Structures are given as C-alpha cells and as structure tokens.
Amino acid sequence: MGKKSRNKSEKKHHEKESRTAQKSDKKFIAAMVILVAIGAGLVVYNVIGKREGPPDIADASQANVEKLKGGETKPVLSPTRFVGKTAAAYRVASKKPDLMDAMYCYCYCSRSIGHKSLLSCFTDNHAANCGICQEQAFYASSLDKKGYDIAQVRKAVDKKFWRPLR
C-alpha cells in the first residue's frame, strides 16, 4: 500500500473516530440535560409545588367548629355583578358565609394569593374565574341543605376535593 493510500485510510479512520466521539459527547450532554431537568423538577415538587392538605380536622365537631374557620371578615361581592353559574355561586356564598369560611379552598389560593378560606374567594373576583371554588361552594351548600352540620360538611368537602400533586 502506498503512502498516499495509507494517509487516506488513516484520515478516514480518524474522521470516523471523531464522529463517534462527537456522537458520544452529544449523548452524554443529552443525558446530563435530562438529569438536571429531573433534578430541578424534584426540587420544585419538594420545595414549592407540594400541595398542602387541609389542616387536620380529625377532632372536628360542632363543639369546636370555630377552629375550622379561616377568619374572613370581608363581605361577599354582590351576586348581581355576575351572571349564570358564577352569580349562583356568589349567591350561595353570600347566604352561608359561616359555612364558606369553615371550608378550606382546594384551588390552593391560600398559598398563591393569601386567602383565608373558601369565603375569601367570594370577597373578590377570584371565584368568578375559578371552577374549583364554585364547585366547592355548590357542594357545601347542597350538604348543608341536607342537614349536615358545618363539621360534617367540611369533612365531606375535604374528602371530595383534596388531591395530592401527581
């Protein structure tokens, strides 16, 4: 084999090795990016994103129902400001503020905007744009109409609406 032929052969061999090394480098970088993304996701989940559950209400009863209340003192916005299902939800909240104040809100607005209870959602426009708040209000009201006391309603609402972050 001549010198030129050997050089061409060696050059092709080195180019092939170089391409293989580049592919390995790219795979390594991709794997590292994936690991960093997974790590970042776990940090967000464990530090920021964990959904809190309701305060422990194992001892909830009518005798200590005050412990369930969030302490919201602002009035519910007038249902006449809204239409349809939203107006109906604000009407429910305005008729039963003590009941709504004893409900934990499962849109987790206590963490994001500082609400004290489900009642807080109806003291501003938040519930107008939140189906979770509206559904909780309707469900709580339906149980109240069936004769459940506030503690029983709270337990049922917690059971129905609480979901862990997946």
C-alpha positions as CSV (number, residue, x, y, z in Angstrom):
1,M,0.0,0.0,0.0
2,G,1.3,3.4,-0.9
3,K,1.9,6.3,1.4
4,K,-1.0,8.3,-0.1
5,S,-3.3,5.4,0.2
6,R,-2.3,4.8,3.8
7,N,-2.8,8.5,4.7
8,K,-6.2,8.5,3.1
9,S,-7.1,5.3,5.1
10,E,-5.8,6.8,8.3
11,K,-7.6,10.1,7.7
12,K,-10.9,8.2,7.1
13,H,-10.3,6.2,10.3
14,H,-9.6,9.4,12.3
15,E,-12.7,11.1,10.9
16,K,-14.8,8.0,11.8
17,E,-13.4,8.0,15.3
18,S,-14.0,11.8,15.6
19,R,-17.7,11.4,14.5
20,T,-18.1,8.5,17.0
21,A,-16.6,10.7,19.8
22,Q,-18.9,13.6,18.8
23,K,-22.0,11.3,19.0
24,S,-20.9,10.0,22.4
25,D,-20.4,13.6,23.6
26,K,-23.8,14.6,22.3
27,K,-25.4,11.6,24.1
28,F,-23.6,12.5,27.3
29,I,-24.7,16.1,27.1
30,A,-28.3,15.0,26.4
31,A,-28.2,12.6,29.4
32,M,-26.9,15.4,31.6
33,V,-29.6,17.8,30.5
34,I,-32.2,15.2,31.3
35,L,-30.8,14.5,34.7
36,V,-30.6,18.2,35.5
37,A,-34.2,18.7,34.4
38,I,-35.4,15.8,36.5
39,G,-33.4,17.2,39.5
40,A,-34.9,20.6,39.0
41,G,-38.4,19.1,38.8
42,L,-37.9,17.2,42.0
43,V,-36.7,20.4,43.8
44,V,-39.8,22.3,42.5
45,Y,-42.1,19.4,43.7
46,N,-40.5,19.1,47.1
47,V,-40.0,22.7,47.9
48,I,-42.5,24.7,46.0
49,G,-45.1,22.5,44.4
50,K,-46.3,20.3,47.2
51,R,-50.0,20.7,47.6
52,E,-50.8,21.2,51.2
53,G,-53.7,19.3,52.6
54,P,-56.4,20.7,54.8
55,P,-55.5,21.4,58.4
56,D,-56.0,18.2,60.5
57,I,-59.7,18.1,61.4
58,A,-59.9,14.7,63.0
59,D,-61.5,16.2,66.1
60,A,-63.9,18.4,64.1
61,S,-67.3,18.7,65.6
62,Q,-69.9,21.3,66.0
63,A,-68.5,21.9,69.5
64,N,-65.2,23.2,68.1
65,V,-66.3,24.4,64.6
66,E,-64.6,27.8,65.3
67,K,-61.2,26.0,64.8
68,L,-62.3,25.3,61.2
69,K,-63.0,28.9,60.3
70,G,-60.5,31.0,58.3
71,G,-61.5,34.3,59.9
72,E,-62.5,36.1,56.7
73,T,-64.2,39.4,57.6
74,K,-64.7,41.0,54.2
75,P,-68.2,40.8,52.7
76,V,-69.1,38.6,49.7
77,L,-69.3,40.5,46.5
78,S,-72.9,41.0,45.2
79,P,-74.1,38.2,43.0
80,T,-75.7,40.9,40.8
81,R,-72.2,41.7,39.4
82,F,-72.2,38.3,37.8
83,V,-74.3,36.1,35.5
84,G,-75.2,32.4,35.3
85,K,-73.4,29.8,37.3
86,T,-71.0,32.4,38.7
87,A,-73.8,34.5,40.0
88,A,-75.4,31.4,41.6
89,A,-72.1,30.6,43.3
90,Y,-71.7,34.1,44.7
91,R,-75.4,33.9,45.9
92,V,-74.7,30.6,47.7
93,A,-71.6,32.1,49.4
94,S,-73.5,35.3,50.4
95,K,-76.3,33.2,52.0
96,K,-73.9,31.0,54.1
97,P,-70.8,32.9,54.9
98,D,-70.1,30.9,58.1
99,L,-70.3,27.7,56.2
100,M,-67.9,29.0,53.4
101,D,-65.5,30.4,56.0
102,A,-65.1,26.9,57.5
103,M,-64.2,25.4,54.2
104,Y,-60.5,25.0,53.1
105,C,-60.2,26.1,49.4
106,Y,-58.7,23.4,47.1
107,C,-57.5,25.7,44.4
108,Y,-54.8,26.5,46.9
109,C,-55.3,30.2,46.8
110,S,-54.3,30.4,50.4
111,R,-50.7,29.9,49.2
112,S,-50.9,31.8,46.0
113,I,-52.9,34.9,46.9
114,G,-53.3,34.7,50.7
115,H,-56.9,33.7,51.0
116,K,-58.1,32.6,54.5
117,S,-60.8,30.2,53.4
118,L,-63.3,29.4,50.6
119,L,-65.2,32.5,51.7
120,S,-62.3,34.7,50.8
121,C,-62.6,33.6,47.2
122,F,-66.0,35.2,47.1
123,T,-65.0,38.5,48.7
124,D,-63.1,39.4,45.5
125,N,-63.3,38.3,41.8
126,H,-61.3,35.2,42.3
127,A,-64.2,32.7,42.4
128,A,-65.6,34.3,39.3
129,N,-62.8,32.7,37.3
130,C,-62.3,29.5,39.4
131,G,-64.4,26.5,38.8
132,I,-62.9,24.7,41.9
133,C,-64.2,27.5,44.2
134,Q,-67.6,27.5,42.6
135,E,-67.9,23.7,42.7
136,Q,-66.9,23.6,46.4
137,A,-69.5,26.2,47.3
138,F,-72.2,24.3,45.5
139,Y,-71.3,21.0,47.1
140,A,-71.0,22.5,50.6
141,S,-74.4,24.2,50.1
142,S,-76.0,21.0,48.9
143,L,-74.8,19.1,52.0
144,D,-76.0,22.0,54.3
145,K,-79.4,21.7,52.7
146,K,-79.4,18.0,53.5
147,G,-79.0,18.9,57.2
148,Y,-75.2,18.3,57.6
149,D,-73.6,20.4,60.3
150,I,-70.6,22.6,59.4
151,A,-68.0,20.0,60.6
152,Q,-69.7,17.2,58.6
153,V,-69.8,19.4,55.5
154,R,-66.1,20.3,56.0
155,K,-65.1,16.6,56.2
156,A,-67.1,15.7,53.1
157,V,-65.7,18.6,51.1
158,D,-62.2,17.7,52.2
159,K,-62.8,14.1,51.2
160,K,-64.2,15.1,47.8
161,F,-61.8,17.9,46.7
162,W,-58.4,17.1,48.3
163,R,-56.0,15.6,45.8
164,P,-52.2,15.1,46.1
165,L,-50.0,16.6,43.5
166,R,-49.1,13.9,40.9
